[in-house]
């Protein structure tokens, strides 16, 4: 949540917020400083970003840039959850908007196989759409209930 006590479920979640939530959920901390040039040591999520990057859970969007204020996409979410929780398994996807050439195809297969997502009623996954805080919380809740 936010300092004022709100959660803002319909707001999109940033990559920094996702890093913070995942680091806390996994109980991981950094042992090295971040090498991302766009994350200052004073950033609220600096330690979490360094921790998830160090573990290979969330990588940068570019070679030396994390894009902490960038909106997290559904494809990135699938990839993060697969890496963070060592999810395995693949299956045929019913999503007409996720071709086998999509960079996150295997991660989306895995979260679908693990029943963490069902996609949308029109048989889409919308991999490039930003994910809301409520959606991220739902995915994380589902995975934590399975563990």
Buried (B, 14 or more C-beta within 10 A) or exposed (E): EEEEEEEEEEBBBBBBBBBBBBBEBBEBEBEEEBEBEBBEEEBEBBBBBBBBBBBEBBBBEEEEEBBBEBBBBBBBBBBBBBBBBEBEEEEEBEBEBBEEEBEBBEBBBBBBBBEBBEBEEEEBBBBEBBBBBBBBBBBBEBBEEEE
